[in-house]
Amino acid sequence: MQEKISSLSAYVSGWAFALFGAFSLQDWMSIVGGVCVVSTVFINRYYKKITITSFINL
């Protein structure tokens, strides 16, 4: 059982390091920036919907 766990962790860490090494720091910052933009759009839509429904229900 221990061999399966260590083998799985070796594969997972190997793939993670390969993924991290595939992109430069500038690439990672672009990805993080894109995720922040998309999440901000959805958060703003959620709160705008709440605001509009609260004004309609007055």
CHARMM internal coordinates of N, CA and C (Angstrom, degrees):
IC EDIT
DIST 1 N 1 CA 1.4497
DIST 1 CA 1 C 1.5259
ANGL 1 N 1 CA 1 C 110.72
DIST 1 C 2 N 1.3150
ANGL 1 CA 1 C 2 N 116.37
DIHE 1 N 1 CA 1 C 2 N -40.04
DIST 2 N 2 CA 1.4634
ANGL 1 C 2 N 2 CA 120.66
DIHE 1 CA 1 C 2 N 2 CA -179.40
DIST 2 CA 2 C 1.5260
ANGL 2 N 2 CA 2 C 110.77
DIHE 1 C 2 N 2 CA 2 C -64.05
DIST 2 C 3 N 1.3383
ANGL 2 CA 2 C 3 N 116.97
DIHE 2 N 2 CA 2 C 3 N -33.98
DIST 3 N 3 CA 1.4630
ANGL 2 C 3 N 3 CA 120.08
DIHE 2 CA 2 C 3 N 3 CA 179.44
DIST 3 CA 3 C 1.5194
ANGL 3 N 3 CA 3 C 111.14
DIHE 2 C 3 N 3 CA 3 C -66.66
DIST 3 C 4 N 1.3293
ANGL 3 CA 3 C 4 N 117.22
DIHE 3 N 3 CA 3 C 4 N -36.72
DIST 4 N 4 CA 1.4613
ANGL 3 C 4 N 4 CA 120.08
DIHE 3 CA 3 C 4 N 4 CA 178.19
DIST 4 CA 4 C 1.5170
ANGL 4 N 4 CA 4 C 111.35
DIHE 3 C 4 N 4 CA 4 C -65.42
DIST 4 C 5 N 1.3212
ANGL 4 CA 4 C 5 N 116.66
DIHE 4 N 4 CA 4 C 5 N -41.28
DIST 5 N 5 CA 1.4604
ANGL 4 C 5 N 5 CA 120.64
DIHE 4 CA 4 C 5 N 5 CA -179.60
DIST 5 CA 5 C 1.5215
ANGL 5 N 5 CA 5 C 110.63
DIHE 4 C 5 N 5 CA 5 C -66.64
DIST 5 C 6 N 1.3193
ANGL 5 CA 5 C 6 N 116.54
DIHE 5 N 5 CA 5 C 6 N -44.73
DIST 6 N 6 CA 1.4604
ANGL 5 C 6 N 6 CA 119.05
DIHE 5 CA 5 C 6 N 6 CA -179.07
DIST 6 CA 6 C 1.5238
ANGL 6 N 6 CA 6 C 110.88
DIHE 5 C 6 N 6 CA 6 C -68.76
DIST 6 C 7 N 1.3227
ANGL 6 CA 6 C 7 N 117.59
DIHE 6 N 6 CA 6 C 7 N -34.13
DIST 7 N 7 CA 1.4562
ANGL 6 C 7 N 7 CA 120.23
DIHE 6 CA 6 C 7 N 7 CA 176.93
DIST 7 CA 7 C 1.5182
ANGL 7 N 7 CA 7 C 110.78
DIHE 6 C 7 N 7 CA 7 C -67.63
DIST 7 C 8 N 1.3240
ANGL 7 CA 7 C 8 N 116.96
DIHE 7 N 7 CA 7 C 8 N -42.40
DIST 8 N 8 CA 1.4603
ANGL 7 C 8 N 8 CA 120.90
DIHE 7 CA 7 C 8 N 8 CA 178.40
DIST 8 CA 8 C 1.5252
ANGL 8 N 8 CA 8 C 110.61
DIHE 7 C 8 N 8 CA 8 C -64.07
DIST 8 C 9 N 1.3204
ANGL 8 CA 8 C 9 N 117.11
DIHE 8 N 8 CA 8 C 9 N -44.29
DIST 9 N 9 CA 1.4650
ANGL 8 C 9 N 9 CA 119.55
DIHE 8 CA 8 C 9 N 9 CA -179.86
DIST 9 CA 9 C 1.5259
ANGL 9 N 9 CA 9 C 110.97
DIHE 8 C 9 N 9 CA 9 C -65.66
DIST 9 C 10 N 1.3117
ANGL 9 CA 9 C 10 N 118.12
DIHE 9 N 9 CA 9 C 10 N -33.24
DIST 10 N 10 CA 1.4586
ANGL 9 C 10 N 10 CA 121.04
DIHE 9 CA 9 C 10 N 10 CA 177.52
DIST 10 CA 10 C 1.5228
ANGL 10 N 10 CA 10 C 110.79
DIHE 9 C 10 N 10 CA 10 C -66.85
DIST 10 C 11 N 1.3292
ANGL 10 CA 10 C 11 N 116.86
DIHE 10 N 10 CA 10 C 11 N -42.57
DIST 11 N 11 CA 1.4618
ANGL 10 C 11 N 11 CA 120.11
DIHE 10 CA 10 C 11 N 11 CA 178.20
DIST 11 CA 11 C 1.5272
ANGL 11 N 11 CA 11 C 111.59
DIHE 10 C 11 N 11 CA 11 C -67.11
DIST 11 C 12 N 1.3205
ANGL 11 CA 11 C 12 N 117.05
DIHE 11 N 11 CA 11 C 12 N -42.72
DIST 12 N 12 CA 1.4636
ANGL 11 C 12 N 12 CA 120.39
DIHE 11 CA 11 C 12 N 12 CA -178.90
DIST 12 CA 12 C 1.5241
ANGL 12 N 12 CA 12 C 110.50
DIHE 11 C 12 N 12 CA 12 C -65.44
DIST 12 C 13 N 1.3095
ANGL 12 CA 12 C 13 N 117.23
DIHE 12 N 12 CA 12 C 13 N -45.52
DIST 13 N 13 CA 1.4637
ANGL 12 C 13 N 13 CA 119.18
DIHE 12 CA 12 C 13 N 13 CA 179.95
DIST 13 CA 13 C 1.5324
ANGL 13 N 13 CA 13 C 110.64
DIHE 12 C 13 N 13 CA 13 C -67.66
DIST 13 C 14 N 1.3106
ANGL 13 CA 13 C 14 N 117.32
DIHE 13 N 13 CA 13 C 14 N -35.57
DIST 14 N 14 CA 1.4590
ANGL 13 C 14 N 14 CA 120.35
DIHE 13 CA 13 C 14 N 14 CA 177.17
DIST 14 CA 14 C 1.5186
ANGL 14 N 14 CA 14 C 112.13
DIHE 13 C 14 N 14 CA 14 C -62.56
DIST 14 C 15 N 1.3270
ANGL 14 CA 14 C 15 N 116.51
DIHE 14 N 14 CA 14 C 15 N -45.62
DIST 15 N 15 CA 1.4678
ANGL 14 C 15 N 15 CA 120.67
DIHE 14 CA 14 C 15 N 15 CA 177.90
DIST 15 CA 15 C 1.5234
ANGL 15 N 15 CA 15 C 110.65
DIHE 14 C 15 N 15 CA 15 C -66.17
DIST 15 C 16 N 1.3272
ANGL 15 CA 15 C 16 N 118.16
DIHE 15 N 15 CA 15 C 16 N -39.34
DIST 16 N 16 CA 1.4647
ANGL 15 C 16 N 16 CA 121.01
DIHE 15 CA 15 C 16 N 16 CA 179.98
DIST 16 CA 16 C 1.5302
ANGL 16 N 16 CA 16 C 110.75
DIHE 15 C 16 N 16 CA 16 C -64.05
DIST 16 C 17 N 1.3267
ANGL 16 CA 16 C 17 N 117.00
DIHE 16 N 16 CA 16 C 17 N -44.74
DIST 17 N 17 CA 1.4651
ANGL 16 C 17 N 17 CA 119.59
DIHE 16 CA 16 C 17 N 17 CA 179.12
DIST 17 CA 17 C 1.5217
ANGL 17 N 17 CA 17 C 111.53
DIHE 16 C 17 N 17 CA 17 C -67.32
DIST 17 C 18 N 1.3132
ANGL 17 CA 17 C 18 N 117.15
DIHE 17 N 17 CA 17 C 18 N -34.85
DIST 18 N 18 CA 1.4628
ANGL 17 C 18 N 18 CA 119.82
DIHE 17 CA 17 C 18 N 18 CA 176.55
DIST 18 CA 18 C 1.5242
ANGL 18 N 18 CA 18 C 110.76
DIHE 17 C 18 N 18 CA 18 C -66.15
DIST 18 C 19 N 1.3349
ANGL 18 CA 18 C 19 N 116.58
DIHE 18 N 18 CA 18 C 19 N -39.78
DIST 19 N 19 CA 1.4589
ANGL 18 C 19 N 19 CA 120.35
DIHE 18 CA 18 C 19 N 19 CA 178.29
DIST 19 CA 19 C 1.5195
ANGL 19 N 19 CA 19 C 111.00
DIHE 18 C 19 N 19 CA 19 C -66.22
DIST 19 C 20 N 1.3353
ANGL 19 CA 19 C 20 N 116.63
DIHE 19 N 19 CA 19 C 20 N -45.77
DIST 20 N 20 CA 1.4628
ANGL 19 C 20 N 20 CA 119.85
DIHE 19 CA 19 C 20 N 20 CA 179.63
DIST 20 CA 20 C 1.5215
ANGL 20 N 20 CA 20 C 111.52
DIHE 19 C 20 N 20 CA 20 C -64.46
DIST 20 C 21 N 1.3050
ANGL 20 CA 20 C 21 N 116.70
DIHE 20 N 20 CA 20 C 21 N -35.06
DIST 21 N 21 CA 1.4573
ANGL 20 C 21 N 21 CA 120.17
DIHE 20 CA 20 C 21 N 21 CA -179.19
DIST 21 CA 21 C 1.5141
ANGL 21 N 21 CA 21 C 113.63
DIHE 20 C 21 N 21 CA 21 C -77.67
DIST 21 C 22 N 1.3350
ANGL 21 CA 21 C 22 N 117.21
DIHE 21 N 21 CA 21 C 22 N -16.92
DIST 22 N 22 CA 1.4518
ANGL 21 C 22 N 22 CA 120.38
DIHE 21 CA 21 C 22 N 22 CA -177.52
DIST 22 CA 22 C 1.5196
ANGL 22 N 22 CA 22 C 112.00
DIHE 21 C 22 N 22 CA 22 C -73.97
DIST 22 C 23 N 1.3353
ANGL 22 CA 22 C 23 N 117.22
DIHE 22 N 22 CA 22 C 23 N -25.03
DIST 23 N 23 CA 1.4558
ANGL 22 C 23 N 23 CA 120.82
DIHE 22 CA 22 C 23 N 23 CA -177.25
DIST 23 CA 23 C 1.5250
ANGL 23 N 23 CA 23 C 109.89
DIHE 22 C 23 N 23 CA 23 C -112.76
DIST 23 C 24 N 1.3230
ANGL 23 CA 23 C 24 N 115.03
DIHE 23 N 23 CA 23 C 24 N 146.26
DIST 24 N 24 CA 1.4606
ANGL 23 C 24 N 24 CA 119.48
DIHE 23 CA 23 C 24 N 24 CA 174.97
DIST 24 CA 24 C 1.5215
ANGL 24 N 24 CA 24 C 109.29
DIHE 23 C 24 N 24 CA 24 C -82.08
DIST 24 C 25 N 1.3118
ANGL 24 CA 24 C 25 N 116.47
DIHE 24 N 24 CA 24 C 25 N 174.63
DIST 25 N 25 CA 1.4584
ANGL 24 C 25 N 25 CA 121.16
DIHE 24 CA 24 C 25 N 25 CA 179.41
DIST 25 CA 25 C 1.5304
ANGL 25 N 25 CA 25 C 110.73
DIHE 24 C 25 N 25 CA 25 C -62.87
DIST 25 C 26 N 1.3164
ANGL 25 CA 25 C 26 N 116.24
DIHE 25 N 25 CA 25 C 26 N -37.13
DIST 26 N 26 CA 1.4593
ANGL 25 C 26 N 26 CA 120.25
DIHE 25 CA 25 C 26 N 26 CA 178.29
DIST 26 CA 26 C 1.5272
ANGL 26 N 26 CA 26 C 111.15
DIHE 25 C 26 N 26 CA 26 C -64.89
DIST 26 C 27 N 1.3273
ANGL 26 CA 26 C 27 N 117.33
DIHE 26 N 26 CA 26 C 27 N -39.32
DIST 27 N 27 CA 1.4605
ANGL 26 C 27 N 27 CA 121.03
DIHE 26 CA 26 C 27 N 27 CA 176.53
DIST 27 CA 27 C 1.5214
ANGL 27 N 27 CA 27 C 111.46
DIHE 26 C 27 N 27 CA 27 C -62.98
DIST 27 C 28 N 1.3347
ANGL 27 CA 27 C 28 N 116.70
DIHE 27 N 27 CA 27 C 28 N -43.61
DIST 28 N 28 CA 1.4628
ANGL 27 C 28 N 28 CA 120.24
DIHE 27 CA 27 C 28 N 28 CA 179.87
DIST 28 CA 28 C 1.5231
ANGL 28 N 28 CA 28 C 110.93
DIHE 27 C 28 N 28 CA 28 C -64.28
DIST 28 C 29 N 1.3262
ANGL 28 CA 28 C 29 N 118.11
DIHE 28 N 28 CA 28 C 29 N -39.15
DIST 29 N 29 CA 1.4603
ANGL 28 C 29 N 29 CA 120.61
DIHE 28 CA 28 C 29 N 29 CA 179.04
DIST 29 CA 29 C 1.5275
ANGL 29 N 29 CA 29 C 111.06
DIHE 28 C 29 N 29 CA 29 C -67.65
DIST 29 C 30 N 1.3122
ANGL 29 CA 29 C 30 N 117.75
DIHE 29 N 29 CA 29 C 30 N -33.01
DIST 30 N 30 CA 1.4600
ANGL 29 C 30 N 30 CA 120.61
DIHE 29 CA 29 C 30 N 30 CA 175.33
DIST 30 CA 30 C 1.5249
ANGL 30 N 30 CA 30 C 110.84
DIHE 29 C 30 N 30 CA 30 C -66.89
DIST 30 C 31 N 1.3041
ANGL 30 CA 30 C 31 N 116.92
DIHE 30 N 30 CA 30 C 31 N -40.92
DIST 31 N 31 CA 1.4660
ANGL 30 C 31 N 31 CA 121.30
DIHE 30 CA 30 C 31 N 31 CA 178.26
DIST 31 CA 31 C 1.5243
ANGL 31 N 31 CA 31 C 110.35
DIHE 30 C 31 N 31 CA 31 C -64.86
DIST 31 C 32 N 1.3335
ANGL 31 CA 31 C 32 N 116.59
DIHE 31 N 31 CA 31 C 32 N -46.04
DIST 32 N 32 CA 1.4691
ANGL 31 C 32 N 32 CA 120.61
DIHE 31 CA 31 C 32 N 32 CA 179.53
DIST 32 CA 32 C 1.5232
ANGL 32 N 32 CA 32 C 110.26
DIHE 31 C 32 N 32 CA 32 C -63.34
DIST 32 C 33 N 1.3202
ANGL 32 CA 32 C 33 N 117.75
DIHE 32 N 32 CA 32 C 33 N -41.36
DIST 33 N 33 CA 1.4610
ANGL 32 C 33 N 33 CA 121.46
DIHE 32 CA 32 C 33 N 33 CA 178.05
DIST 33 CA 33 C 1.5200
ANGL 33 N 33 CA 33 C 111.73
DIHE 32 C 33 N 33 CA 33 C -62.37
DIST 33 C 34 N 1.3170
ANGL 33 CA 33 C 34 N 117.13
DIHE 33 N 33 CA 33 C 34 N -41.84
DIST 34 N 34 CA 1.4590
ANGL 33 C 34 N 34 CA 120.82
DIHE 33 CA 33 C 34 N 34 CA 177.93
DIST 34 CA 34 C 1.5186
ANGL 34 N 34 CA 34 C 112.06
DIHE 33 C 34 N 34 CA 34 C -63.91
DIST 34 C 35 N 1.3285
ANGL 34 CA 34 C 35 N 116.50
DIHE 34 N 34 CA 34 C 35 N -40.93
DIST 35 N 35 CA 1.4742
ANGL 34 C 35 N 35 CA 120.56
DIHE 34 CA 34 C 35 N 35 CA 178.01
DIST 35 CA 35 C 1.5296
ANGL 35 N 35 CA 35 C 110.01
DIHE 34 C 35 N 35 CA 35 C -64.27
DIST 35 C 36 N 1.3299
ANGL 35 CA 35 C 36 N 116.98
DIHE 35 N 35 CA 35 C 36 N -40.35
DIST 36 N 36 CA 1.4692
ANGL 35 C 36 N 36 CA 120.27
DIHE 35 CA 35 C 36 N 36 CA 178.24
DIST 36 CA 36 C 1.5261
ANGL 36 N 36 CA 36 C 111.46
DIHE 35 C 36 N 36 CA 36 C -64.26
DIST 36 C 37 N 1.3164
ANGL 36 CA 36 C 37 N 117.84
DIHE 36 N 36 CA 36 C 37 N -41.00
DIST 37 N 37 CA 1.4640
ANGL 36 C 37 N 37 CA 121.03
DIHE 36 CA 36 C 37 N 37 CA 178.75
DIST 37 CA 37 C 1.5197
ANGL 37 N 37 CA 37 C 110.74
DIHE 36 C 37 N 37 CA 37 C -62.98
DIST 37 C 38 N 1.3164
ANGL 37 CA 37 C 38 N 117.13
DIHE 37 N 37 CA 37 C 38 N -47.87
DIST 38 N 38 CA 1.4638
ANGL 37 C 38 N 38 CA 120.63
DIHE 37 CA 37 C 38 N 38 CA -178.73
DIST 38 CA 38 C 1.5235
ANGL 38 N 38 CA 38 C 111.01
DIHE 37 C 38 N 38 CA 38 C -63.79
DIST 38 C 39 N 1.3220
ANGL 38 CA 38 C 39 N 117.56
DIHE 38 N 38 CA 38 C 39 N -42.38
DIST 39 N 39 CA 1.4672
ANGL 38 C 39 N 39 CA 119.58
DIHE 38 CA 38 C 39 N 39 CA 179.54
DIST 39 CA 39 C 1.5190
ANGL 39 N 39 CA 39 C 110.92
DIHE 38 C 39 N 39 CA 39 C -66.62
DIST 39 C 40 N 1.3297
ANGL 39 CA 39 C 40 N 118.82
DIHE 39 N 39 CA 39 C 40 N -36.64
DIST 40 N 40 CA 1.4641
ANGL 39 C 40 N 40 CA 121.45
DIHE 39 CA 39 C 40 N 40 CA 177.53
DIST 40 CA 40 C 1.5185
ANGL 40 N 40 CA 40 C 111.15
DIHE 39 C 40 N 40 CA 40 C -63.97
DIST 40 C 41 N 1.3221
ANGL 40 CA 40 C 41 N 117.37
DIHE 40 N 40 CA 40 C 41 N -40.54
DIST 41 N 41 CA 1.4639
ANGL 40 C 41 N 41 CA 120.64
DIHE 40 CA 40 C 41 N 41 CA 178.47
DIST 41 CA 41 C 1.5250
ANGL 41 N 41 CA 41 C 110.40
DIHE 40 C 41 N 41 CA 41 C -61.31
DIST 41 C 42 N 1.3173
ANGL 41 CA 41 C 42 N 118.30
DIHE 41 N 41 CA 41 C 42 N -46.15
DIST 42 N 42 CA 1.4565
ANGL 41 C 42 N 42 CA 120.57
DIHE 41 CA 41 C 42 N 42 CA -178.17
DIST 42 CA 42 C 1.5350
ANGL 42 N 42 CA 42 C 111.95
DIHE 41 C 42 N 42 CA 42 C -69.97
DIST 42 C 43 N 1.3080
ANGL 42 CA 42 C 43 N 118.00
DIHE 42 N 42 CA 42 C 43 N -36.02
DIST 43 N 43 CA 1.4652
ANGL 42 C 43 N 43 CA 120.66
DIHE 42 CA 42 C 43 N 43 CA 177.12
DIST 43 CA 43 C 1.5201
ANGL 43 N 43 CA 43 C 110.11
DIHE 42 C 43 N 43 CA 43 C -65.81
DIST 43 C 44 N 1.3372
ANGL 43 CA 43 C 44 N 117.48
DIHE 43 N 43 CA 43 C 44 N -43.37
DIST 44 N 44 CA 1.4578
ANGL 43 C 44 N 44 CA 120.59
DIHE 43 CA 43 C 44 N 44 CA 178.68
DIST 44 CA 44 C 1.5230
ANGL 44 N 44 CA 44 C 111.46
DIHE 43 C 44 N 44 CA 44 C -64.60
DIST 44 C 45 N 1.3301
ANGL 44 CA 44 C 45 N 118.00
DIHE 44 N 44 CA 44 C 45 N -38.88
DIST 45 N 45 CA 1.4663
ANGL 44 C 45 N 45 CA 120.37
DIHE 44 CA 44 C 45 N 45 CA 177.45
DIST 45 CA 45 C 1.5207
ANGL 45 N 45 CA 45 C 110.92
DIHE 44 C 45 N 45 CA 45 C -64.01
DIST 45 C 46 N 1.3239
ANGL 45 CA 45 C 46 N 117.08
DIHE 45 N 45 CA 45 C 46 N -39.19
DIST 46 N 46 CA 1.4627
ANGL 45 C 46 N 46 CA 121.14
DIHE 45 CA 45 C 46 N 46 CA 179.88
DIST 46 CA 46 C 1.5252
ANGL 46 N 46 CA 46 C 110.86
DIHE 45 C 46 N 46 CA 46 C -62.65
DIST 46 C 47 N 1.3366
ANGL 46 CA 46 C 47 N 117.17
DIHE 46 N 46 CA 46 C 47 N -49.41
DIST 47 N 47 CA 1.4520
ANGL 46 C 47 N 47 CA 120.14
DIHE 46 CA 46 C 47 N 47 CA -178.18
DIST 47 CA 47 C 1.5229
ANGL 47 N 47 CA 47 C 112.14
DIHE 46 C 47 N 47 CA 47 C -71.24
DIST 47 C 48 N 1.3280
ANGL 47 CA 47 C 48 N 118.14
DIHE 47 N 47 CA 47 C 48 N -31.58
DIST 48 N 48 CA 1.4643
ANGL 47 C 48 N 48 CA 120.67
DIHE 47 CA 47 C 48 N 48 CA 175.13
DIST 48 CA 48 C 1.5205
ANGL 48 N 48 CA 48 C 110.09
DIHE 47 C 48 N 48 CA 48 C -65.21
DIST 48 C 49 N 1.3230
ANGL 48 CA 48 C 49 N 117.46
DIHE 48 N 48 CA 48 C 49 N -39.92
DIST 49 N 49 CA 1.4619
ANGL 48 C 49 N 49 CA 121.13
DIHE 48 CA 48 C 49 N 49 CA 178.10
DIST 49 CA 49 C 1.5248
ANGL 49 N 49 CA 49 C 110.44
DIHE 48 C 49 N 49 CA 49 C -63.73
DIST 49 C 50 N 1.3289
ANGL 49 CA 49 C 50 N 117.25
DIHE 49 N 49 CA 49 C 50 N -41.68
DIST 50 N 50 CA 1.4694
ANGL 49 C 50 N 50 CA 120.85
DIHE 49 CA 49 C 50 N 50 CA 178.30
DIST 50 CA 50 C 1.5276
ANGL 50 N 50 CA 50 C 110.22
DIHE 49 C 50 N 50 CA 50 C -63.42
DIST 50 C 51 N 1.3269
ANGL 50 CA 50 C 51 N 116.64
DIHE 50 N 50 CA 50 C 51 N -41.86
DIST 51 N 51 CA 1.4595
ANGL 50 C 51 N 51 CA 120.26
DIHE 50 CA 50 C 51 N 51 CA -179.88
DIST 51 CA 51 C 1.5235
ANGL 51 N 51 CA 51 C 111.18
DIHE 50 C 51 N 51 CA 51 C -64.69
DIST 51 C 52 N 1.3032
ANGL 51 CA 51 C 52 N 117.90
DIHE 51 N 51 CA 51 C 52 N -44.14
DIST 52 N 52 CA 1.4524
ANGL 51 C 52 N 52 CA 121.70
DIHE 51 CA 51 C 52 N 52 CA -179.45
DIST 52 CA 52 C 1.5305
ANGL 52 N 52 CA 52 C 110.64
DIHE 51 C 52 N 52 CA 52 C -64.86
DIST 52 C 53 N 1.3159
ANGL 52 CA 52 C 53 N 117.96
DIHE 52 N 52 CA 52 C 53 N -43.42
DIST 53 N 53 CA 1.4723
ANGL 52 C 53 N 53 CA 119.84
DIHE 52 CA 52 C 53 N 53 CA -179.67
DIST 53 CA 53 C 1.5178
ANGL 53 N 53 CA 53 C 111.12
DIHE 52 C 53 N 53 CA 53 C -68.39
DIST 53 C 54 N 1.3282
ANGL 53 CA 53 C 54 N 118.51
DIHE 53 N 53 CA 53 C 54 N -30.97
DIST 54 N 54 CA 1.4742
ANGL 53 C 54 N 54 CA 119.43
DIHE 53 CA 53 C 54 N 54 CA 178.04
DIST 54 CA 54 C 1.5274
ANGL 54 N 54 CA 54 C 110.76
DIHE 53 C 54 N 54 CA 54 C -71.54
DIST 54 C 55 N 1.3419
ANGL 54 CA 54 C 55 N 118.13
DIHE 54 N 54 CA 54 C 55 N -34.19
DIST 55 N 55 CA 1.4567
ANGL 54 C 55 N 55 CA 120.05
DIHE 54 CA 54 C 55 N 55 CA 176.27
DIST 55 CA 55 C 1.5154
ANGL 55 N 55 CA 55 C 111.93
DIHE 54 C 55 N 55 CA 55 C -72.04
DIST 55 C 56 N 1.3090
ANGL 55 CA 55 C 56 N 117.82
DIHE 55 N 55 CA 55 C 56 N -34.65
DIST 56 N 56 CA 1.4630
ANGL 55 C 56 N 56 CA 121.74
DIHE 55 CA 55 C 56 N 56 CA 178.98
DIST 56 CA 56 C 1.5317
ANGL 56 N 56 CA 56 C 109.67
DIHE 55 C 56 N 56 CA 56 C -67.26
DIST 56 C 57 N 1.3208
ANGL 56 CA 56 C 57 N 117.65
DIHE 56 N 56 CA 56 C 57 N -37.48
DIST 57 N 57 CA 1.4550
ANGL 56 C 57 N 57 CA 121.57
DIHE 56 CA 56 C 57 N 57 CA -176.37
DIST 57 CA 57 C 1.5335
ANGL 57 N 57 CA 57 C 113.55
DIHE 56 C 57 N 57 CA 57 C -80.45
DIST 57 C 58 N 1.3272
ANGL 57 CA 57 C 58 N 119.11
DIHE 57 N 57 CA 57 C 58 N -0.79
DIST 58 N 58 CA 1.4607
ANGL 57 C 58 N 58 CA 120.68
DIHE 57 CA 57 C 58 N 58 CA -179.86
DIST 58 CA 58 C 1.4822
ANGL 58 N 58 CA 58 C 111.93
DIHE 57 C 58 N 58 CA 58 C -69.58
END
COOR INIT
IC SEED 1 N 1 CA 1 C
IC BUILD
